[in-house]
Structure formats: structure tokens, C-alpha cells
Amino acid sequence: MPTVSLADISPAIALGPLDGRYRKDTADLVDHLSEAALNRNRITVEVEWFIHLAQNSVIDGVRRLTDDEISGLRTFAENFDADTIATLAAHEAVTVHDVKAVEYTIKEALVELGAGDLSELVHFCCTSEDINNLSWALGIKGATVDVWLPRAKALIDSLADTASALAEVPMLSHTHGQPATPTTMGKELAVFVHRLRRQFERIEASEFLGKINGATGTYSAHLAAVPGADWPKLARTFVEGSLGLTFNPLTTQIESHDWDAELFADIARFNRIAHNLATDMWTYISMSYFKQIPVAGSTGSSTMPHKVNPIRFENAEANLELSCALLDSLASTLVTSRMQRDLTDSTSQRNIGVAYGHSVLALNNLVKGLERLAINEEALTADLDSNWEVLGEAIQSVMRAAGLQGVPGMDNPYETLKELTRGKRIDQADLQNFVAGLGLPEAETQLLKTLTPATYIGVAAQLAESEVADWKARTQG
């Protein structure tokens, strides 16, 4: 049996991989969705509410703050550090209440700033959820705008660059896993650019809602204390003007979290499209359509030295699944609260950072995976040259058009090609002999005789380039 408990080792060993093995990929989220970030945002919200009330002279006879006091309070909030964390922990050990610990910490700061006479204006008419919902909204907004969206954009950028480079590289399609009408590798990757872009734009346009309306959303305490104030207006100007959030005018004790669920559903949908990309890229690698560029000194297998595993795509696949599972759970849990309030959201919200972390880790791995790929045109060409039967679609379509134009002998073109090609392998000579005997006009005959699987790609290249150009114009223009 081990003689040393790993839990006793200092510095502390992380239980989860996001704070351990993968911390370098997810560290940026700590500034927004960690417990410390939540408390920093709580201090910010409390301080700004205090300033908002004082500077708007909401309570008769309460003096306004001096410029130095305002500056000192905001500096205190901005300088949140290990000492602040320790102070909060000491207060919470007594109060057994995290938001009350924030209130007491700010009151102590006010005394040090010479504004202790206004200490009862801290947390004035607030329920804890007034502070918490706004703090979470600030954290989620920061994590989304400053961390997640840039990582998502980096993936789409990388994908767009690859799609553009491979726009004209022909590839055999596989519908239902079977050889099908050729396309280009760039066009298929551009499909993912388009899909991911739509979700990106939805997420980019997200609203982050907040409220500050008291214990049951009625401003009861506010009106009892200061009947003459326009509290709904004060609340709106604070949420929108001071914090840069969208005001929710009608709630119970809690902000309803509907916007959270909408955002998490959109991120989960982006994740699932990215998951589809990961599995497709894995499959293309397994088919030798892409070669993986080895990292110097890396090992693909402990026993098979030849291997270069598609680990980046496999890692992304698993982490996207974990992220979606958490996002789905959060979206379904947070929109429900018994009557005016229960605390199921409190512990659930503390996993938002984990959900974001698994997504960010996956997006990073997808970008790294794409960067280590080289197209294998020999494999693509070999597959195309082995599947001339895919031109059966083109031939029967030309026959149909000719039949509609009155050319004789064009009856049942689909059935005719089905008899020739279904379940069979045919070569170029077979098809050209077949075309020569159809009785098509000379122009159509020559067109079909010169057609190959590699040239039967329609406007795939143009579609890819157009999508890439649209994305780059939107993000770089």
C-alpha cells in the first residue's frame, strides 16, 4: 500500500485533467470561470452597485463619493489577488456564506479608504442572487468573448486555409461508405467552414442577461427603504450601463438562465459539428488521403515504431463529447427552479468552466491536427482511377437531357446505366465503348468520352473558394 497520500503533496495535485495534464490549453478560462474569478466578479458587481447608488444620490442625505474613493474602490476590485482570496476565505469560514464574505471584505476596504461611513450602502437591498447572476454573466461573457470565440475562430481559419489550398484537389466521395460522385477535398472541408461559421455567428451575437431586483424580483425592499426612487430604471441603467450586460426586467429571485441554455446549446452544436470534422479527418487519414507529418522525437506506439497516430483528432473527439454532455446537462438543469428559488443552479454553474475547458482543449487539438497534415494526391488519384463506374450518373443524366430534346434511343437511361454499373467495377474502356454505342449527338459523345472521375467535380472548387472568401471577408475585412 502507498505510504504517502497524493492529496497531501504540495503544491496540490489536480484531480481533473483540465487543471493538470491539459492546464496550458485551458488556463485562460481561470480568469473567467474559476471560483476565484466568480469572487472577483462579485466584488466588481458589489463595488459598481455601491458607486451607482451613491453617485445617483438614491438615498436622501447620503453623500456622494469623492473621485479618490471611486478610484480606490475600483483599484481594490481590479487588484484582486491571493491576499483577497485569503480574506474572503477567512470571512466565509465564519459566515458560511460566500456572498456575505464578499460584503464584509468590501466593508473593510471602505474603512481603509476612509469611506466607512457609507458601509451600509454595500449590498443595499440585494439578495445574493442579485450579485451571483451578474457575476456569472460577466464570467461567461468574458470566457465566451475572450477565450472560446478566438479558439473557435482559429479552427475555422485553419480549416478555411486548408480548404482553399485543396479546393481543386479531386477526391472520390463516399456516400454510405460507398464510392460516389467525386468532389474535391477543399469543397468537403469548406462544408465544415460553412457549418461552423453559422454557429460561430450565433454565439458571437449572444446576449448575456442580468437582473438586480431583490429577493423575489419585486423591488419590495427597495421601495420600503426608498419609496420615491425609480428602482426598475436604476436597475436597468446599472446592468446595462455599468456592467455591459442585457437587462432582464422580469424574474423570480433568480435570473432565469434561459440565455445560458441558449448559449450552451449553440456551443454544443458547434462542438458536434467539430466532432463530425474530427471523425471525418480521422477517416481520411485511415484511407491514406492525408499523410501525418511526424513531430520530431514523438512516439506513435510503444511497440510499433512505424505508427503516427491521429491522436489530435481522437483527443478532440473525446473532449467534445465531454463538453457536450456537460453543456446539455447545464442547459436542461439551469432553466428549472422550483417556484421562486432553489439552489440546484449553484453547484451546476460551477461546472461551466469544465464544459468550456473540454471544448477549448478540443478546438486547440483540431487546429494542431490540421497543421500536421499533408494531402496524399497519389492515394486520391488511385481511388478515382479505380472507380470509373461513378461516371454512370453523368452518362444517364446526359441521356435524359438528350431524350427530352427528342434524340431517339434514350429510353430508360437510369435503368440502362444501372444494368451496366451497379455492383460492378468497370474501367475507362468499358465506359467509352458504352458511350460510343448510345447514339448520342457527337458533342455529347465527345464530352462523355473525355470525362474522368478526376474531372467530374462540377463547381466544387468554386464553391470552396467562395465560402473561404466570404469567411475571410467577414473576419478580416
C-alpha positions in Angstrom: 0.0 0.0 0.0 1.2 3.6 -0.7 2.7 5.3 2.3 2.2 8.8 1.0 -1.2 10.3 0.2 -1.1 12.2 -3.0 -3.7 14.5 -1.6 -1.1 15.7 0.9 1.6 16.7 -1.6 2.3 20.4 -2.0 1.7 22.1 -4.4 -1.7 20.5 -4.7 -2.1 17.8 -7.4 -5.1 18.4 -9.6 -7.9 15.9 -9.6 -9.1 16.7 -13.1 -7.1 16.8 -16.3 -8.1 20.4 -17.2 -6.2 21.7 -14.2 -3.5 19.1 -14.5 -2.3 17.5 -17.8 -4.1 20.0 -20.0 -3.7 23.2 -18.0 -1.7 25.0 -20.6 -4.7 24.7 -23.0 -7.3 25.8 -20.5 -5.5 28.3 -18.2 -7.1 31.3 -19.9 -10.5 30.2 -18.6 -9.4 30.5 -15.0 -9.7 34.3 -15.3 -13.4 34.0 -16.1 -15.0 30.8 -14.8 -13.0 29.7 -11.7 -14.2 30.1 -8.1 -11.7 33.0 -7.7 -12.9 34.6 -10.9 -16.5 34.4 -9.6 -15.5 36.1 -6.3 -13.5 38.8 -8.2 -16.7 39.5 -10.3 -18.8 39.5 -7.2 -16.5 42.3 -5.7 -16.7 44.2 -9.0 -20.6 44.0 -9.1 -20.9 45.0 -5.4 -18.5 47.9 -5.9 -20.2 49.1 -9.0 -23.6 48.9 -7.4 -22.3 50.8 -4.4 -20.9 53.5 -6.7 -24.1 53.6 -8.8 -26.3 54.2 -5.7 -24.0 56.8 -4.2 -23.4 58.8 -7.3 -27.1 58.8 -8.2 -28.0 60.1 -4.7 -30.6 57.4 -4.4 -30.9 57.8 -0.6 -31.5 61.3 0.7 -28.8 62.6 2.9 -26.2 60.0 1.8 -23.1 61.8 0.4 -21.6 61.2 -3.0 -18.2 59.6 -3.3 -15.1 61.5 -4.0 -13.1 60.8 -7.1 -10.3 59.3 -4.9 -12.8 57.0 -3.2 -14.2 55.8 -6.5 -10.7 55.2 -7.9 -9.7 53.5 -4.7 -12.7 51.1 -4.8 -12.2 50.2 -8.4 -8.5 49.7 -7.8 -9.3 47.4 -4.9 -11.6 45.3 -7.2 -9.1 45.2 -10.0 -6.2 44.2 -7.7 -8.0 41.0 -6.6 -5.1 38.6 -5.6 -4.1 35.8 -3.3 -4.5 38.1 -0.2 -8.0 38.9 -1.2 -8.8 35.2 -1.7 -7.4 34.5 1.8 -9.5 37.3 3.3 -12.6 36.0 1.6 -11.9 32.5 2.9 -11.4 33.8 6.4 -14.8 35.6 6.4 -16.6 32.6 4.8 -15.2 30.3 7.4 -17.3 32.3 9.9 -20.3 33.3 7.8 -20.6 30.0 5.9 -21.9 32.2 3.1 -19.8 33.2 0.1 -21.6 36.4 -0.8 -21.7 37.7 2.8 -18.0 37.1 2.9 -17.7 39.4 -0.2 -19.8 42.1 1.6 -17.7 42.1 4.7 -14.4 42.2 2.7 -15.6 45.3 0.8 -16.7 47.0 4.0 -13.2 46.5 5.4 -11.8 48.1 2.2 -14.1 51.0 2.6 -12.8 51.7 6.1 -9.2 51.6 4.8 -10.3 54.2 2.1 -11.8 56.5 4.7 -15.4 55.8 3.5 -16.5 53.6 6.3 -19.4 55.9 7.0 -21.1 54.5 3.8 -20.5 50.8 4.6 -24.2 50.0 4.9 -24.7 51.0 1.3 -22.7 47.9 0.4 -25.1 45.1 -0.8 -28.0 47.6 -0.3 -31.4 45.9 -1.0 -29.6 43.0 -2.7 -30.3 39.3 -2.4 -27.2 37.0 -3.0 -28.6 36.0 -6.4 -28.6 39.7 -7.5 -24.8 39.6 -7.2 -24.3 36.0 -8.3 -26.3 36.2 -11.6 -24.5 39.3 -12.6 -21.1 37.8 -11.7 -21.8 34.6 -13.6 -22.9 36.7 -16.6 -19.7 38.6 -16.6 -17.7 35.5 -16.3 -19.5 33.6 -19.0 -19.3 36.7 -21.3 -15.6 37.0 -20.7 -15.0 33.3 -21.3 -17.0 33.3 -24.4 -15.7 36.5 -26.0 -12.1 36.5 -24.8 -11.3 32.7 -24.9 -13.8 30.5 -26.6 -14.7 32.6 -29.7 -11.0 33.2 -30.5 -10.3 29.5 -30.3 -13.3 28.7 -32.5 -12.2 31.3 -35.0 -8.7 29.8 -35.1 -10.2 26.5 -36.0 -12.4 28.0 -38.8 -9.4 30.0 -40.1 -7.2 26.9 -40.2 -9.9 24.9 -41.9 -10.5 27.7 -44.4 -6.9 27.9 -45.3 -6.7 24.1 -45.8 -10.0 24.2 -47.8 -8.6 26.9 -50.1 -5.3 25.1 -50.6 -7.1 21.9 -51.6 -10.0 23.5 -53.4 -9.1 21.9 -56.7 -7.8 18.5 -55.5 -10.3 15.9 -56.7 -11.4 13.2 -54.4 -13.8 10.2 -54.6 -16.8 10.8 -52.4 -18.2 8.0 -50.2 -21.9 8.2 -49.5 -23.0 5.4 -47.2 -19.3 4.4 -47.3 -19.6 3.5 -51.0 -17.9 5.2 -54.0 -20.0 8.2 -55.2 -19.8 11.3 -57.3 -16.4 12.9 -57.0 -15.8 16.1 -55.2 -12.7 18.0 -54.1 -11.1 17.8 -50.7 -11.3 21.5 -50.4 -15.0 21.6 -51.0 -15.7 19.0 -48.4 -13.6 21.0 -45.8 -15.4 24.2 -46.9 -18.7 22.5 -45.9 -17.4 22.4 -42.4 -16.3 26.0 -42.7 -19.8 27.0 -43.6 -21.4 24.9 -40.9 -19.1 26.1 -38.1 -19.4 29.6 -39.3 -23.1 29.7 -38.9 -22.9 28.5 -35.3 -20.0 30.9 -34.6 -22.1 33.8 -35.7 -25.0 32.8 -33.5 -22.7 32.5 -30.5 -21.0 35.8 -31.4 -24.4 37.5 -31.2 -25.3 36.0 -27.8 -26.9 38.2 -25.2 -25.7 37.9 -21.6 -28.6 38.8 -19.3 -28.7 40.0 -15.7 -31.1 41.3 -13.0 -30.9 43.1 -9.7 -34.4 43.3 -8.4 -34.4 41.7 -4.9 -35.4 38.6 -3.1 -38.4 37.7 -5.4 -37.9 40.1 -8.2 -40.4 42.7 -6.9 -38.1 45.5 -5.6 -40.0 45.2 -2.3 -37.1 46.1 0.0 -36.1 48.8 -2.4 -39.4 50.6 -2.2 -39.7 50.1 1.5 -36.4 51.8 2.0 -36.6 54.5 -0.7 -40.2 54.7 -2.0 -39.5 57.6 -4.3 -36.8 56.1 -6.4 -37.4 54.6 -9.8 -35.9 51.2 -9.0 -36.5 49.4 -12.3 -34.8 52.2 -14.1 -31.9 52.3 -11.7 -31.5 48.5 -12.1 -31.6 48.7 -15.9 -29.1 51.5 -16.1 -26.8 49.6 -13.7 -27.0 46.3 -15.5 -26.6 47.8 -19.0 -24.6 50.9 -18.4 -22.2 49.9 -15.6 -21.8 46.2 -16.4 -22.4 46.0 -20.2 -25.0 43.2 -19.9 -28.6 42.9 -21.2 -31.2 43.7 -18.6 -33.8 41.1 -17.7 -36.8 43.0 -16.4 -38.9 40.2 -15.0 -37.7 37.3 -12.8 -38.2 35.4 -9.6 -35.4 35.5 -7.1 -33.1 34.2 -9.8 -32.3 35.3 -13.3 -34.0 32.6 -15.3 -30.9 31.2 -17.0 -32.7 30.9 -20.3 -29.9 32.8 -22.1 -27.4 30.4 -20.6 -29.3 27.4 -22.0 -29.5 29.1 -25.5 -25.7 29.8 -25.5 -24.8 26.4 -24.2 -27.0 24.8 -26.9 -25.2 26.8 -29.6 -21.8 25.9 -28.3 -22.8 22.3 -28.0 -24.0 22.4 -31.6 -20.7 23.9 -32.7 -18.9 21.1 -30.7 -20.9 18.4 -32.5 -20.1 19.8 -36.0 -16.4 19.9 -34.9 -16.8 16.3 -33.7 -18.1 15.4 -37.2 -15.0 17.1 -38.6 -12.7 15.1 -36.2 -14.2 11.8 -37.2 -14.1 12.6 -41.0 -10.5 13.7 -40.7 -9.6 10.5 -38.8 -11.3 8.5 -41.6 -9.5 10.4 -44.4 -6.2 9.7 -42.6 -7.1 6.0 -42.2 -7.8 5.9 -46.0 -4.4 7.5 -46.7 -6.0 10.6 -48.2 -3.8 12.6 -45.8 -0.3 11.9 -44.5 0.5 12.9 -41.0 3.7 14.9 -40.5 5.5 13.3 -37.5 6.6 15.6 -34.6 10.3 15.2 -34.1 11.1 12.8 -31.3 7.4 11.7 -30.8 6.3 8.1 -30.4 3.1 6.8 -32.1 3.2 3.3 -30.5 5.3 1.8 -27.6 5.8 -1.3 -29.7 5.2 -0.4 -33.4 7.7 2.3 -34.4 6.2 2.9 -37.8 3.0 4.4 -36.4 1.9 8.0 -36.5 -1.5 8.1 -34.7 -4.2 10.7 -35.4 -4.2 11.5 -31.7 -5.2 15.2 -32.1 -8.4 14.2 -33.7 -9.1 11.4 -31.3 -8.4 13.7 -28.3 -10.7 16.3 -29.8 -13.4 13.8 -30.4 -13.5 12.6 -26.8 -13.3 16.1 -25.3 -16.1 17.4 -27.5 -18.3 14.6 -26.2 -17.5 15.5 -22.6 -18.1 19.2 -23.3 -21.5 18.5 -24.9 -22.5 16.2 -22.1 -21.9 18.9 -19.6 -23.4 21.7 -21.7 -26.6 19.6 -22.3 -26.9 18.9 -18.6 -26.4 22.6 -17.7 -28.9 23.7 -20.3 -31.6 21.4 -19.0 -30.9 21.9 -15.3 -30.5 25.7 -15.2 -33.8 26.6 -16.8 -35.7 24.9 -14.0 -36.0 26.3 -10.5 -38.8 25.4 -8.0 -41.2 28.2 -7.7 -39.2 31.3 -6.7 -35.8 29.7 -5.9 -33.8 26.6 -5.3 -30.1 26.1 -5.3 -29.7 23.4 -8.0 -28.1 26.1 -10.2 -25.5 27.0 -7.7 -23.5 23.8 -7.9 -24.3 23.3 -11.6 -22.9 26.6 -12.6 -19.5 25.7 -11.1 -19.1 23.2 -13.9 -19.5 25.8 -16.7 -15.7 26.3 -16.8 -15.3 22.5 -17.1 -17.7 22.4 -20.1 -15.8 25.3 -21.7 -12.5 23.7 -20.9 -13.1 20.5 -22.7 -14.4 22.4 -25.7 -11.3 24.7 -25.8 -9.0 21.8 -25.4 -10.7 20.0 -28.3 -10.6 23.1 -30.6 -6.9 23.5 -29.9 -6.2 19.9 -30.8 -8.2 20.2 -34.0 -6.1 23.1 -35.1 -2.9 21.3 -34.2 -4.1 18.2 -36.1 -4.8 20.2 -39.2 -1.4 21.8 -39.1 0.3 18.3 -39.2 -1.4 17.0 -42.3 -0.2 16.8 -45.9 -2.5 15.8 -48.8 -1.7 12.4 -50.4 -2.7 13.1 -54.0 -1.4 9.7 -55.1 -3.9 7.9 -52.9 -6.7 10.2 -54.0 -5.8 9.6 -57.7 -5.6 5.9 -57.3 -9.1 5.8 -55.7 -10.6 7.8 -58.5 -8.9 5.7 -61.2 -10.3 2.6 -59.6 -13.9 3.8 -59.7 -14.9 4.7 -63.2 -18.4 3.5 -62.5 -19.2 6.7 -60.7 -19.5 8.4 -64.1 -22.7 6.4 -64.6 -24.6 9.3 -63.0 -23.2 11.7 -65.6 -23.9 9.4 -68.6 -27.6 8.8 -67.6 -28.1 12.5 -66.9 -26.8 13.4 -70.4 -29.1 10.7 -71.9 -32.1 12.0 -70.1 -31.4 15.5 -71.4 -31.0 14.2 -74.9 -34.2 12.2 -74.7 -36.1 15.2 -73.6 -34.7 17.0 -76.6 -36.0 14.3 -79.0 -32.9 12.2 -79.5 -34.1 8.6 -80.2 -32.9 5.6 -78.3 -32.6 7.4 -75.0 -35.4 5.3 -73.2 -34.9 4.3 -69.6 -31.4 5.8 -69.2 -31.2 5.2 -65.4 -32.1 1.5 -65.8 -29.6 1.2 -68.6 -26.7 2.5 -66.5 -27.9 0.6 -63.5 -27.5 -2.6 -65.5 -24.1 -1.6 -66.6 -22.6 -0.3 -63.3 -24.5 -1.5 -60.2 -22.2 -3.7 -58.0 -19.6 -3.9 -60.8 -16.2 -2.5 -61.4 -15.7 -1.1 -64.9 -12.8 0.7 -66.5 -12.4 3.6 -68.8 -12.5 1.5 -71.9 -15.8 -0.1 -70.8 -17.4 3.3 -70.4 -16.1 4.7 -73.6 -17.3 1.7 -75.6 -20.7 2.0 -73.9 -20.9 5.8 -74.7 -19.9 5.2 -78.3 -22.8 2.9 -78.8 -25.5 5.1 -77.3 -26.3 7.1 -80.4 -25.9 10.5 -78.6 -25.1 13.6 -80.7 -21.4 14.0 -81.4 -20.8 16.9 -78.9 -22.3 14.9 -76.0 -20.4 11.8 -77.0 -17.1 13.6 -77.0 -17.9 15.3 -73.7 -18.5 12.0 -72.0 -15.5 10.3 -73.6 -13.2 13.0 -72.2 -14.8 12.9 -68.8 -12.9 11.2 -66.0 -13.6 10.7 -62.3 -11.0 13.3 -61.5 -12.7 15.9 -63.8 -16.3 15.1 -62.8 -16.3 17.5 -59.9 -18.8 20.1 -61.1 -18.1 23.5 -59.4 -16.7 22.0 -56.2 -13.6 24.2 -56.4 -15.5 27.4 -56.9 -17.9 26.5 -54.0 -14.9 26.0 -51.7 -13.2 29.2 -52.7 -16.4 31.2 -52.4 -17.0 30.0 -48.9 -13.5 30.7 -47.8 -13.6 34.2 -49.4 -16.8 35.0 -47.6 -15.4 33.9 -44.3 -12.2 35.9 -44.7 -14.0 39.0 -45.9 -16.2 38.8 -42.8 -13.3 38.3 -40.3 -10.5 40.2 -41.9 -12.3 42.9 -43.9 
